[in-house]
Amino acid sequence: MSITFRATKTDAGRVKADLLAVPVFSGRALGAGAAAVDEALGGTLAGFMEEVGFDGSPGEALAVPAGGRLGAKAVVLLGMGERDQVGLDGVRNAGATLARRASKVQSAATTLVDALPDSLDRAAVAQALAEGVALGSYQFLKYKGDAKASKLARVTVITQGGASVQAGLDRGARVSDAVTWARDAVNEPSAAKSPAALADAIRKLLRGKGVTVKVLDRTQILRERMGGVAGVAQGSDQEPRFVQVTYAPAGARGSIALVGKGVVFDSGGLSIKTAGGMETMKTDMSGAAAVAAAMSVLSDLGVKNKVVAYLPLVENMPSGHAIRPGDVLTIRNGKTVEVLNTDAEGRLILADALSLAYEAKPDAIIDLATLTGACVVALGEKVAGLMGNNDEWITQVRGAADRVGESVWPLPLPQEYRKLLDSEVADVKNVSGGGYGGALTAGLFLKEFTNGVPWAHLDIAGPARASSDDGYVVKGGTGFGVRTLIELVTTFSKPSS
């Protein structure tokens, strides 16, 4: 259930809601709306906060008895930390705290937007608040019979910001709906999202969204010379699909290609994973989910650039038909690949997608993929690895990610490591064979299929899935990358070649 957001200038003491949330900064400094609460409660807030040890630290929340003296039925104080240090991600996390505190009521109100420093744009703060509330309230309950869904349906934002704040709230709600779709898709069991079923779900998502969708089946994939996609898929009873989505606004300023890895389940193929290694492999289509979700809001948000998405969808399984170590596949661009490890399958399907993408001569390409465990070793579970062949484009990607609060970190593509991918029988092999630098050699492999077009690669193997709740990030599929992609295509500037 989507949450609706409404901006109002109603006084905090009179607003009608089940729950009123007001900010308190470090040192128990009252934020916007908190003074009205304190006055209605007879000036007792300071003593109450001191008594329970609440000092306004980030993430703290304190319920305060309203006693029928406010328009809201109940009040919660939200700790924000130092006022001049609160950024947009702090707002998102505060929104998530509000959402969890309000999960048992239908309506909430908050003064958070007007509580932040003037240096922060109110529309941006409003968008961050909507994202925090919506994403912090996310639940995947489809297969839980006894779970209780959040009841929160309406959030009133008390502000002097007017139309710009409402626009920010609306944008945040739309972006959050896209992230929610991606999270749902990732959390769905693999048996329920075969390549064909996922392609159908993407088509349904994008219906009426100002884009055109083309879905290729196995016969068409072979006809299009996508040997990587066909090769990875041949071990499964589930046939592959390749989805291409085009958003082409009139008078487009630039063109960007988005590529997303869509392995709906990765057993490792004949190079089979351990039992533990397979437990979360339903998430191996997180890149494709993020790209599809981002495409769903471009028209609504008025993006002025042409964006084309390329989504190879496969299942990687062991069988008598599966590719074997030592087999050679021919990618769409004509390069041959010796497959030495069938568990390095993502790069094989991305190679076809990247080849198809550069043929359209976009200004830039970015791919998202849960590609390597090596990247998780290097950067942990919360930071994506960023690589590419164009420093200007890499800087744009990192800037977009930083602005929306998705953590990425640049990694090199050392040319001296390229020789590790030399094959005895083909143009390139799909793994380096060494024990180190696996994220980098995977990036070097992908680079082989970009033909010099400005290209960036986000290895999201870590942050695509969360092992626990953390602010507005909820355990399970995170939808990482959706917000970065939306910001990136909105603010895109053609990089120098």
N, C-alpha and C positions, 0 to 999 in steps of 0.2 A: 504494500500500500504506500503510495507516494504521499509525502507531507506537503501541505500547502503553506506558503509563507505570505504574510501580509504586513506591509509597513503602515504605521499609524503614528499620529502625534498625540494620542491620548496620554494623559498623565499616568506615570507608573503606579501611583497609589489608587487610581480609579479603573485601570484596565481590567476587563473581565477575562479571566482565564482560570483554569484549574491550578496552574502553577506559574509563579512569577520568579524568574531567575535574574539576579542583579550581581554585578561584578564587585569584588573586593580585591584591592591590590596589596602588595607586601606591606607589612606594618599595620595591617587592618585599615588601610585607607579606603574609604567608601568611594565606589565608582558611581556612574550615572544611574539614577533611580534608587540607589541604596539609601540616600538621605531621606527620600519620601517614605521608605519603609521604616527607617529609624524613627522618624517623626510620628508615624502612625502607631508605632509600638512603644511610644513614650520614651525614646532615647535610650533604649535598653540594649541595642546591638553591641556596643563596645564591651559591655560587661559580659554579655552572653558569649561573644567570641573569645574573650580572655578566659572565661571559665572552662570552655571545652578545648582550648589550645588551638583555635583556628586563627591563622595569621595571614591568610591570603596567598599562600604558596600555589604555584601552578598545579592544577589537577585536584585541589581540595574542593570539597562541596559540603555545605552545612545547611541542613534543614532548620528553618526558624518558624515557630508557631505564629500564625497570622492572627489568631484570635478574632476573626470576623471583622477586623478593622481596616481591611484593604479590599479592593475590588477582586483581587485574586484569592482563591481559597487557601493557598499555601505559598510559602516563599522558600527559595533556596539561594544561598550565597555561593558564588563561584569564585574560587581562588584564581588569580591571574598572574601573580608574580609582580616584578617591577614594572610599573606602568610604561616607562619609556623604553622598555625592552620587549614589549609584547609585539609580535609580528603576526602575519596572516596565519601561520601554522598554529600559533598559540590560540588564535580565534577558532580555528577548526577544532582543536582539541577541547576548548571550552564548550563549543557547540556539541561535541560528542558527549561530554560529561552531562550537559543539559538533557540530551536525548535519553541517556540511560536513567537519569533521575526522573524523567517524565514518562517513562515507558508504561506506567499504569494509569495514565490520564490521557484524555483526548486533546486537551489544548494547553499550550504554554505561551508565556510572553517573556520577553527579555529586552534589556536596555543595552546589550553588549555593543551594538554598532556605534553608539554615541559615546562609549566609554574609552575608546582608544585615542592615542595621540593624533593631533591634527595632521601630522605628517603622513598618515595613512589615508588613502582615498576611501571615502565611505562606501562607494559602490563596490570596491574590491573587498572591503571588510564584510559587507553584506553577502557577497558571493561566498567568501570563506566561511561565514557563519552558516549559511544554508548547506554548504558542502559538509561541514562538520556535523550538523544535526542529522542530515539525511544519511550520511555514511556511517556515523556513529550508532545509528539506530538499526543498521542493516542486520538482518537475520536470514539464514537459509533453513527453513523449517519444513520443506516439502516432504521429507521422509521421517519427520518426528511427530508421532501421534499425540504426545502428551505435553508438548512445548507450548508456552503461552507467547503469542505474538505481541509486540509492542502496540499499544493503543494510540500512541501519539499521531494525530492527524493534522493538527493546525498549530502553527507558530506565528504569534504576533510580535513584530519587531517595533519597539517604541523608539522613535527617532525623529529628528528634525531634518533629516536628509531628503525626504520627499521622493520624487520620481526616480532619481538616480539610485537611491537605496532599493526601491522596488525592482528596478531593472537588474541590479546586482543579485538580489534574492532570486529573481526568475532565472537568471543565467546559472546561478549555483544549483538550483533545483534541476535544470535541464542536464547540466554536466553530471550531477549525482545520479540521475536516472540512467545515464549511459554507463557510469561506473558500476551501478547496481546490476545492470544487464550483464556486464562482463563478469562480475563476481558470481552471479547465478550460473552462467555458462561454465565457468571454471569449476564450481562446486558440484555441478551435475555429474552423477556417475558415468563412467565411460560407456556402459551398456546402453545408456539413454541418449548418447550423443555420438553415434556413428558419424563418419564423414558426411553421409547423405543427410542424416538428421540435423547435424550442425549447419550444413549449407541451407537447409530449409528454415532453420531458426534464424539464420542471418537474413535470409530473404524476407521473412516475416517482420523482423526488426526494422528493416530498411524500407518497407512498403510505405509509400507516401512521404518519404523523407528527402525528396528532391535528388535522388541518385538513380542510376541505372545499375542493374545487377545481372551479371552473366555467370552461369554455373556450368562448368565442364565436367562430364562424366569420364570414366576410364578410357573409353574409345576416343573421345575428343582429346584427352590428355596425351594419349599416345600419338594421335595425329599432330598435336602441337609439339612433338619431340621433347616432352618433359620426362627424360629418362630417370631423373632423380626421384620425382614424385611417384612415377609408376613402379620404380624399383623398390622403394621403401614399402609401398602398399601391397606388393605382390604376395607377401607372406600371410596376409589377413583375408578372412572371408568377407570383410567389409570393404567395398570398393571405394577408391579415392574420389575426391571432388576437388576442383580448383575454382575458387570464387574470385571474380574480378568486379570491383565496385567503382563506379565513376561518378564524381561530383564535378560538374563543369558549369560554374556560374557565368553569366554573360559578362564579357569584358574582364576575364580573369587576369590578375596581375602577374601570377607566376604559376608554376606547376610542381607538385610534390608527389612522389610515389611512396606509399606506405606498404611495407611487407610484414606479414605476421606468421610466425610458425604455428601450424595447426596440427600437432600430433595428438589425436584424441585419447590415445593410450600408448605408452611406450614400454613395452616389455624388454626392450633391448634387442629384439630379434634373436637370431642365433647366438649373438654375443650377449646372452641373456643376463639381466640384472639379478641381484639377490632379491629375496622375498621382501626385505625391508626397503630395498631400493625402488621397488615397484609400488609401494603403498600410496604414494602421492602422485603417481604418474598420470592420473586423470587431469592434472594441472598442466600437462605439457602442451596444451593448446592456448595458453594464456596470452601469447603474442597475438594470435589471430583474433581472440576474443577482444583484446584491447583495441586493435585496429578497427574491427567491425563496429564496436561500440562508439568509437570516435567518429566514424563516418555517419552515424545516426543523428548527429546534432549539427552538422556543418550548415545545412540550409537554415535551420531555426536560428542559428547564431549569426547568420549573414556573412559567413567566411567568403572572402573575395578571391581566393586562389583556387585553381583547379587541383583536385586531389584524386588520385587513383589508388585503390587498394588491391593488393595481390595476396590471396590467402590459399596456400596449399593445405589441404585437409587429408590426413592419412591416419591409419592405425599401424603401428609397428609390431608385428607378431612373428613368432617362430613357427614354421611349418615346413612341409616338404616343398613348398613353392617359394620359400623365403630366399632373399639374396644371401649369398655365402661370403665369408671373408675370402678375398682374392678375386671376387667378381668385378667386372668393369662396367660402369654405367656411362652413357653418353648424355650430357646435359644439353639443354636447349641451345646454348651458344656454340655447341660443337665440341667443347672440351670433354675429355674422357677422365673418369675418376675411378681409381682402384679403391674398392671398399675393403679396408682391412678390419674395421670394427663396425658391425651393423648397429651398435648402440650410438654411434655418431651419425644418426640419421637426419637430425634437424637441418644440418648444413647441406645435406643432399637435396632436400625439398626446397630450401631457401635458394640454392644455386639456380634452380629453374625459375623461381619467382623473380629473383634479381635480374636474371637474363631477360625475362619478359619485360620487366620494368624499364630497363635501360633502353630497350628497343623503342619505347615511346618517347624518348628524349626529354625526360623531365629535367627541371632545374636542379633537383636534388632528390635523393632517396634516403629513407631511414627504414631499418628493419628492427623488429622486436622479437626476441626469442628467448625461451628458457633453454639456453644452449649448452652451458657447461657447468659441471660441479666445480671445476677449477675456479670459476669466477666467484662462487660462494666461498671457497677457501680463501680467496684473496680479499674479498670485500664484505663477507658476512651475509646475513639474511635480509638486510634492510637497504642495501646500496646496490644499484645496477652498474655494470661496467659499460663504459662508453668508449667506442673505438671508431675509427673512420679514416678516410683518405684526404680530408679537406679540413684544415684547421678552422676556417671561418664557419663552416657548417657545424662542426663539433661545438664551437662556441655558442652558436644559436641554439642548438639542442640543449646544451647544459644550462643556458640562460632560461629557456622555457621550463625546464625541469625545476630549477631553483625557484622560479616565481610561483609555481603551484605546490611546492613542498614535497616533490618526489626526488629522493636522493640518488644522484648519479655521480660517478667518478671516472675521469679520463684514464684510459690505459693505452699503452703504446702498441704499435704494430711494427716491431723491429724487422726490417727487411732481411737482416742476417738470419732470422729464423725461418725465412721462406724455404730455404733448401731442405728443411726438415720435412717438407711436404712433397719432395721429389719422389716419384714412383719409378720402379723398374720397368713397368709395362704400360703405364698410362701417363697422361699429362700431369696428373696430380693424384695424391692419395688423400683419403678423407681424415686420417689422423697422423700426427707427427711421429708417434712411436716412442717419444721421450716421456719421462715422468713428470716434467715441469712445464709451466707456461701454456697449459692447455687452452685457456681462454684466448690467449694471444694467437696461437696457431690456428684456432678455429676462426678468429677474425681474419687472419691472413688468407685462409681458405675462401671465405666469403668474398674477400676483395677481388679474387680472381674472376668474379662474375659480375663486376660493376662497370667494367669497360671505361673507367676513368670519370664517370659521372660523380659529382660530389655525393658522398655516401657516408652515413653514420650507422653504427650497429649498437644496439642496446641489448646486452646480455642480462636478462631479468630473472635468471634462475633463482636468485635469492629472494628479492622482494615480491615476486609474483604470488607467493604464498606466505601467510603469517602463521607462526606456530602458537601465537597467543594474541589476545586483544591488546592494543596499544593505541590509545586515543581514538581517532576516527578510523583506524585500521583494525579490522575485525578478523579473528582467527579464521583461516581458510583462504580461499581465493581473494586477492586484494583488488583486482582491477588495475594494478600498477601499469602506468603508461598511458591510460586513457586521457587523463588531464594534461599530461605533458604533450601528447599529440595534438589535442585541441588547441592548446596555447601556441604550439609551434606553427601549425598551419594558419592560425589567426594572425600571428605577428610575422610571418615568413618574409624574408628578404633574400633575393637570389644571391647565392654565394658565388664568388669568383671561382672559375675553373682552375 
